[in-house]
Amino acid sequence: MVAHHTHVYRKVVREIAKASVKPRLARNKDIASNLRALFAQSGRPEDAQHFHHDMQNALTFLRSQREYKALLERYNPLFDLTAEERIEATARRVGLNMPKTHVPDSRDT
């Protein structure tokens, strides 16, 4: 790996770690190995500036996605609810309670 790419490589690895939901040991090893191979193959000096620009773009994308997810969770609390839970939460927001849903028993037949 080229010395001037190590700084960007470390930033990308840190950002992937921050964005990951799974613990470190449960993460996909192929992502790390492919990223390492990508940086190892970028040793040609004529492509160095272009590669550095591409990796900065990837880093910006990863940061933006992480920030977008945090903002979505913060300002849209109904984001990760099921359809039924979303309807109940919306009804509670306007001061209503949802009626209890009838569940047919096997004894009713």
Secondary structure, DSSP 4 states (H G I P E B T S, - for coil): --GGGHHHHHHHHHHHHHH--S-GGGS-HHHHHHHHHHHHT---GGGHHHHHHHHHHHHHHHHHHHHHHHHHHHH-TTTTS-HHHHHHHHHHHTT--PPPPP---GGG-
